[in-house]
């Protein structure tokens, strides 16, 4: 199991379109992946779960993955966030 903290820097945070991109990327991996904000942890492959965290610009989240491709999953999702979802 590995984890990485990242800060959301795109203008709208992790809502609607960016959240959809995030979830599509998470679903490319076999590993179990979670997003953690404060004391709440949700499945990163669930749109409703990710949206329920209310992640806005400047929010620090932790991406946690556990499975055969956990390192690749965390690296790819971190890169997607760092790219501001290619906005």
Backbone as CSV, one residue per row, in Angstrom:
resi,resn,N_x,N_y,N_z,CA_x,CA_y,CA_z,C_x,C_y,C_z
1,UNK,0.840,-1.179,0.000,0.000,0.000,0.000,0.884,1.240,0.000
2,UNK,0.591,2.144,-0.908,1.333,3.402,-0.940,0.347,4.565,-0.972
3,UNK,0.841,5.737,-0.570,-0.014,6.917,-0.592,0.819,8.143,-0.933
4,UNK,0.128,9.166,-1.426,0.802,10.414,-1.768,-0.168,11.558,-1.551
5,UNK,0.319,12.617,-0.914,-0.521,13.802,-0.725,-0.302,14.755,-1.887
6,UNK,-1.390,15.279,-2.429,-1.335,16.236,-3.526,-2.287,17.377,-3.210
7,UNK,-2.019,18.541,-3.825,-2.887,19.702,-3.639,-3.585,19.990,-4.957
8,UNK,-4.887,20.153,-4.897,-5.683,20.454,-6.088,-5.457,21.920,-6.451
9,UNK,-5.003,22.158,-7.685,-4.677,23.538,-8.070,-5.497,24.069,-9.242
10,UNK,-6.348,23.217,-9.845,-7.155,23.744,-10.950,-8.282,24.612,-10.403
11,UNK,-8.826,25.490,-11.224,-9.774,26.509,-10.783,-11.032,25.963,-10.118
12,UNK,-11.611,24.903,-10.665,-12.901,24.434,-10.150,-12.783,23.310,-9.126
13,UNK,-11.564,22.874,-8.822,-11.405,21.775,-7.886,-11.732,20.446,-8.551
14,UNK,-12.118,19.481,-7.751,-12.412,18.145,-8.270,-13.932,17.989,-8.380
15,UNK,-14.508,18.707,-9.360,-15.950,18.674,-9.594,-16.218,18.215,-11.011
16,UNK,-17.401,17.711,-11.261,-17.928,17.317,-12.567,-16.877,16.793,-13.546
17,UNK,-16.436,17.627,-14.488,-15.539,17.164,-15.554,-14.186,16.672,-15.015
18,UNK,-13.484,17.445,-14.179,-12.199,16.933,-13.665,-12.371,15.639,-12.853
19,UNK,-13.444,15.549,-12.096,-13.680,14.331,-11.305,-13.900,13.141,-12.223
20,UNK,-14.594,13.367,-13.328,-14.828,12.286,-14.292,-13.512,11.798,-14.882
21,UNK,-12.628,12.730,-15.255,-11.305,12.347,-15.769,-10.530,11.548,-14.727
22,UNK,-10.588,12.010,-13.473,-9.885,11.356,-12.370,-10.379,9.920,-12.198
23,UNK,-11.689,9.732,-12.213,-12.278,8.413,-12.013,-11.980,7.484,-13.192
24,UNK,-12.041,8.031,-14.410,-11.697,7.215,-15.583,-10.259,6.722,-15.490
25,UNK,-9.353,7.588,-15.059,-7.947,7.197,-14.906,-7.816,6.146,-13.800
26,UNK,-8.489,6.326,-12.688,-8.429,5.366,-11.577,-8.916,3.993,-12.012
27,UNK,-9.934,3.971,-12.873,-10.509,2.703,-13.328,-9.609,1.948,-14.297
28,UNK,-8.528,2.561,-14.750,-7.576,1.880,-15.626,-6.679,0.911,-14.857
29,UNK,-6.737,0.967,-13.529,-5.832,0.168,-12.696,-6.589,-0.888,-11.906
30,UNK,-5.896,-2.000,-11.654,-6.479,-3.107,-10.897,-6.490,-2.805,-9.399
31,UNK,-5.552,-2.003,-8.930,-5.405,-1.719,-7.505,-6.668,-1.072,-6.937
32,UNK,-6.894,-1.285,-5.662,-7.932,-0.547,-4.943,-7.365,0.842,-4.683
33,UNK,-8.140,1.869,-4.999,-7.650,3.239,-4.874,-8.668,4.056,-4.080
34,UNK,-8.163,4.846,-3.142,-9.014,5.705,-2.330,-8.499,7.133,-2.375
35,UNK,-9.414,8.062,-2.129,-9.070,9.475,-1.959,-9.450,9.834,-0.530
36,UNK,-8.518,10.477,0.168,-8.762,10.836,1.558,-8.644,12.345,1.726
37,UNK,-9.657,12.926,2.363,-9.649,14.362,2.688,-10.087,14.480,4.132
38,UNK,-9.287,15.163,4.930,-9.541,15.244,6.370,-9.645,13.818,6.919
39,UNK,-10.755,13.457,7.502,-10.885,12.112,8.063,-11.797,11.210,7.230
40,UNK,-12.125,11.645,6.013,-13.017,10.858,5.158,-12.235,10.191,4.034
41,UNK,-12.564,8.926,3.793,-11.915,8.167,2.721,-13.007,7.587,1.828
42,UNK,-12.863,7.822,0.496,-13.844,7.300,-0.454,-13.127,6.541,-1.562
43,UNK,-13.889,5.696,-2.235,-13.373,4.941,-3.367,-13.092,5.906,-4.520
44,UNK,-11.862,5.921,-5.029,-11.478,6.832,-6.117,-12.120,6.444,-7.436
45,UNK,-12.752,5.278,-7.490,-13.406,4.826,-8.728,-14.902,5.143,-8.714
46,UNK,-15.351,5.873,-7.703,-16.763,6.217,-7.542,-16.964,7.712,-7.709
47,UNK,-17.707,8.110,-8.738,-17.961,9.530,-8.980,-18.687,10.155,-7.797
48,UNK,-19.725,9.498,-7.311,-20.478,10.027,-6.191,-19.597,10.185,-4.950
49,UNK,-18.746,9.199,-4.711,-17.851,9.276,-3.556,-16.892,10.442,-3.647
50,UNK,-16.254,10.600,-4.798,-15.278,11.694,-4.982,-15.970,13.048,-4.892
51,UNK,-17.122,13.190,-5.543,-17.847,14.463,-5.489,-18.309,14.788,-4.073
52,UNK,-18.628,13.763,-3.287,-19.127,13.990,-1.928,-18.082,14.613,-1.004
53,UNK,-16.811,14.541,-1.382,-15.755,15.143,-0.553,-15.713,16.661,-0.688
54,UNK,-16.319,17.214,-1.736,-16.336,18.671,-1.914,-14.939,19.251,-2.043
55,UNK,-14.136,18.694,-2.917,-12.740,19.111,-3.058,-12.665,20.361,-3.936
56,UNK,-12.165,21.452,-3.355,-12.041,22.720,-4.070,-10.574,23.074,-4.271
57,UNK,-10.320,24.123,-5.049,-8.942,24.565,-5.308,-8.219,24.815,-3.982
58,UNK,-6.986,24.321,-3.904,-6.174,24.510,-2.705,-6.318,23.414,-1.671
59,UNK,-7.200,22.468,-1.893,-7.418,21.369,-0.954,-6.317,20.324,-1.090
60,UNK,-5.786,19.891,0.041,-4.817,18.795,0.045,-5.588,17.489,0.221
61,UNK,-5.328,16.527,-0.674,-5.937,15.200,-0.572,-4.828,14.165,-0.575
62,UNK,-5.152,12.992,-0.110,-4.201,11.879,-0.147,-4.772,10.802,-1.054
63,UNK,-3.953,10.369,-2.010,-4.328,9.268,-2.892,-3.667,8.015,-2.331
64,UNK,-4.463,6.993,-2.089,-3.977,5.754,-1.495,-4.306,4.609,-2.442
65,UNK,-3.340,3.753,-2.712,-3.578,2.605,-3.589,-2.979,1.352,-2.976
66,UNK,-3.656,0.237,-3.221,-3.199,-1.048,-2.719,-3.497,-2.112,-3.776
67,UNK,-2.441,-2.700,-4.324,-2.629,-3.732,-5.334,-1.403,-3.869,-6.212
68,UNK,-1.519,-4.713,-7.235,-0.366,-5.051,-8.067,0.197,-3.855,-8.833
69,UNK,-0.648,-2.880,-9.177,-0.163,-1.721,-9.939,-0.334,-0.417,-9.148
70,UNK,-0.209,-0.521,-7.828,-0.446,0.631,-6.953,0.482,1.812,-7.250
71,UNK,1.762,1.545,-7.498,2.700,2.645,-7.751,2.343,3.398,-9.027
72,UNK,2.023,2.655,-10.084,1.648,3.285,-11.348,0.362,4.093,-11.187
73,UNK,-0.585,3.563,-10.440,-1.868,4.237,-10.236,-1.685,5.572,-9.523
74,UNK,-0.939,5.567,-8.427,-0.726,6.803,-7.672,0.057,7.812,-8.514
75,UNK,1.063,7.346,-9.244,1.851,8.247,-10.094,0.983,8.871,-11.186
76,UNK,0.145,8.081,-11.828,-0.700,8.589,-12.911,-1.741,9.571,-12.394
77,UNK,-2.369,9.266,-11.274,-3.384,10.169,-10.731,-2.760,11.458,-10.214
78,UNK,-1.572,11.366,-9.633,-0.857,12.567,-9.178,-0.473,13.441,-10.364
79,UNK,-0.026,12.805,-11.446,0.345,13.553,-12.657,-0.874,14.239,-13.274
80,UNK,-2.019,13.562,-13.255,-3.243,14.150,-13.778,-3.626,15.399,-12.982
81,UNK,-3.534,15.320,-11.677,-3.839,16.481,-10.832,-2.817,17.589,-11.065
82,UNK,-1.537,17.241,-11.156,-0.489,18.237,-11.373,-0.654,18.963,-12.709
83,UNK,-1.257,18.282,-13.685,-1.452,18.898,-15.000,-2.694,19.785,-15.029
84,UNK,-3.347,19.950,-13.873,-4.620,20.686,-13.775,-5.646,20.085,-14.725
85,UNK,-5.606,18.782,-14.889,-6.546,18.052,-15.747,-6.482,18.578,-17.177
86,UNK,-5.272,19.014,-17.571,-4.992,19.507,-18.916,-5.915,20.642,-19.324
87,UNK,-6.210,21.515,-18.359,-7.069,22.669,-18.651,-6.266,23.773,-19.321
